[in-house]
Amino acid sequence: MRHILPCLCLSLFAPACSGPVPAQPAAITPGPVGEPAAASAVVVEPTASTEPPRPIGPYEIPFDGKRTVYFAVPPSTEGPHRLIATLHGLCNPPGYACGYWTHAGSEEGFLVCPTGNSTCGTGAGAPPTWTEGDGDIDRDLERAVAAVDAQYPEQMTREGAVLTGFSRGAYAAGRIAVMHPGRWPYLLLTEADVPLDAHTLRAAGVRGVAMLAGEIGSQVQGERRTVQRLSAQGMRARLWVMPRAGHYYSANIDDIMREALDWLVRSQTGAP
């Protein structure tokens, strides 16, 4: 793997801002094979199933010349694995928007999270943000995906891809999916009451929408109405409420994301 740098942990999070990134997990090494009761030893030939999984990361590499893309990889090298792209919010780094659910994301595919085009402030630790329009965010997202794809040739697939976003990133994600019919069949939108219409989404090839909102935040009621409206229009849609959370993730976000992703891509309607 060329030029892949381990991601640095971030400071403790504030609402809708940064947070600590889960530590890179160590590779799991199979334990020793015990001796059988008979005198002869049993030789276990190495197979794909006995090889330790690769570390999932998270990692960061450059893209677009001056920015980085934060990503996690599936533990299995057998693929290809679906793309799960995420757009962070305002003043809200990828290490927060993606870092709290790298395990759930990597279990399902390649989790790819580009940094925004600007920063909140000028200091060395200023978090990234978005000041550009959705068209430019879309372009930057594709550049970030291409950078990760180049590091893992033929391991990533856009079949059944998921586009997710947190806050401002969720608003952009909803519009970007409509811009490219068939590119993003699944949407997972967090802490953003994005105005969605089932007829427009179906025309764009969107098959399902998952929405997440904090229990004590300002978005939950609007998201609940949006999900009810989409469902009434015949679109697969479901809301997950993050317990005791405002405009930030709940402590069990990895579990919630795992459930939401599984619901999105493995429904009774037959997803890839």
Residue pairs with C-beta under 8 A, 6 or more apart in sequence:
1 151
2 151
3 61
3 62
4 59
4 61
4 151
5 59
5 60
5 61
6 24
6 57
6 58
6 59
7 21
7 24
7 57
7 58
7 59
7 60
7 70
7 95
7 99
8 21
9 20
9 21
9 23
9 95
10 18
10 19
10 20
10 21
10 93
10 95
10 96
10 99
11 18
11 19
11 20
11 125
12 19
12 20
13 19
13 20
13 96
13 248
13 249
14 248
15 246
15 247
15 248
16 89
16 90
16 91
16 92
16 167
16 191
16 247
16 248
17 91
17 92
17 96
17 127
17 248
18 92
18 93
18 95
18 96
18 127
19 95
19 96
19 99
19 100
19 248
19 249
20 99
21 58
21 95
21 99
21 102
22 58
22 99
22 100
22 102
22 103
24 55
24 56
24 57
24 58
25 55
25 56
25 103
26 55
27 52
27 53
27 54
27 55
28 52
28 53
29 52
30 50
30 52
33 42
33 44
35 41
36 42
44 50
48 78
53 75
53 76
54 73
54 75
54 76
54 77
55 75
56 72
56 73
56 74
56 75
56 102
56 103
56 106
57 71
57 72
57 73
57 102
57 106
58 70
58 71
58 72
58 95
58 98
58 99
58 102
58 111
59 70
59 71
59 72
59 73
60 68
60 69
60 70
60 71
61 68
61 69
61 71
61 147
61 148
61 151
62 68
62 69
62 147
63 69
63 114
63 140
63 143
63 144
63 146
63 147
64 140
64 143
64 144
67 114
67 115
67 117
67 128
67 140
68 115
69 94
69 112
69 113
69 114
69 115
69 144
69 147
69 148
70 93
70 94
70 95
70 98
70 99
70 113
70 114
70 115
71 98
71 110
71 111
71 112
71 113
71 148
72 98
72 102
72 105
72 106
72 110
72 111
73 106
73 110
73 111
73 152
74 81
74 106
74 107
74 108
74 109
74 110
75 106
75 107
77 155
79 154
79 155
79 156
79 157
80 154
80 155
80 156
80 157
80 159
81 108
81 109
81 110
81 155
81 156
81 157
82 108
82 109
82 110
82 156
82 157
82 158
82 159
82 160
82 161
82 162
82 265
82 272
83 109
83 110
83 112
83 145
83 156
83 157
83 158
83 161
83 162
84 105
84 108
84 109
84 110
84 111
84 112
84 161
84 162
84 164
84 261
85 112
85 113
85 141
85 144
85 145
85 161
85 162
85 163
85 164
86 94
86 97
86 98
86 105
86 111
86 112
86 113
86 163
86 164
86 165
86 166
86 169
87 97
87 113
87 114
87 130
87 137
87 141
87 163
87 164
87 165
87 166
87 168
87 169
87 170
87 172
87 173
88 94
88 96
88 97
88 98
88 113
88 115
88 116
88 128
88 165
88 166
88 168
88 169
89 97
89 165
89 166
89 167
89 168
89 169
89 170
89 191
90 120
90 129
90 130
90 167
90 168
91 120
91 127
91 128
91 129
92 127
92 128
92 129
92 166
92 167
92 168
92 169
93 115
93 127
93 128
94 113
94 114
94 115
94 128
96 166
96 249
97 113
97 165
97 166
97 169
98 105
98 111
98 113
100 249
100 253
100 254
101 249
101 253
101 254
101 257
101 258
102 111
103 254
103 258
104 254
104 255
104 257
104 258
104 261
105 111
105 257
105 261
107 258
108 162
108 261
108 262
108 265
109 156
109 162
110 148
110 152
110 155
110 156
112 144
112 145
112 148
113 144
114 140
114 141
114 143
114 144
115 128
116 128
116 129
116 130
116 131
117 128
117 130
117 131
117 132
117 136
117 137
117 140
118 128
118 129
118 130
118 131
118 132
119 126
119 127
119 128
119 129
120 126
120 127
120 128
120 129
130 137
130 168
130 169
130 172
132 140
134 172
134 175
134 176
134 179
135 179
137 172
137 176
138 172
138 176
138 179
138 180
141 176
145 156
148 156
149 156
158 183
159 272
160 185
160 186
160 265
160 271
160 272
161 183
161 184
161 185
161 186
162 184
162 186
162 187
162 188
162 261
162 264
162 265
163 173
163 176
163 177
163 184
163 186
163 187
163 188
164 170
164 173
164 187
164 188
164 189
164 190
165 171
165 172
165 173
165 174
165 188
165 189
165 190
165 192
166 190
166 191
166 192
167 190
167 191
167 192
167 247
168 192
169 192
170 189
170 190
170 191
170 192
170 194
171 192
171 194
173 184
173 187
173 189
173 194
174 187
174 189
174 192
174 194
174 195
174 196
176 184
177 183
177 184
177 187
177 201
177 204
177 206
178 200
178 201
178 203
178 204
179 204
180 204
181 203
181 204
181 205
182 204
182 205
183 205
184 204
184 205
184 206
185 205
185 206
185 207
185 208
185 271
186 206
186 207
186 208
186 209
186 210
186 264
186 265
186 271
187 201
187 206
187 208
187 209
187 210
188 209
188 210
188 211
188 212
188 257
188 260
188 261
188 264
189 209
189 210
189 211
189 212
189 223
190 211
190 212
190 213
190 249
191 212
191 213
191 214
191 217
191 219
191 247
191 248
192 219
192 223
193 219
193 222
193 223
193 225
193 226
194 211
194 226
195 226
196 209
196 226
196 229
196 230
197 233
198 229
198 230
198 233
198 234
198 235
199 233
201 209
201 230
201 235
202 235
206 235
207 236
207 269
207 271
208 235
208 236
208 237
208 263
208 264
208 267
208 269
208 271
209 227
209 230
209 235
209 236
209 237
209 238
210 237
210 238
210 239
210 240
210 260
210 261
210 263
210 264
211 223
211 226
211 227
211 237
211 238
211 239
211 240
212 223
212 239
212 240
212 241
212 242
212 256
212 260
213 219
213 220
213 223
213 224
213 239
213 240
213 241
213 242
214 220
214 241
214 242
214 245
214 246
214 247
214 248
214 250
215 241
215 242
215 243
215 244
215 245
215 250
216 244
216 245
216 246
217 245
217 246
217 247
218 246
218 247
219 247
220 239
220 241
223 239
224 239
226 237
227 237
227 238
227 239
230 237
231 237
236 267
236 269
238 260
238 263
240 256
240 259
240 260
242 249
242 250
242 252
242 253
242 256
243 250
243 252
244 250
244 251
250 256
264 271
265 271
265 272
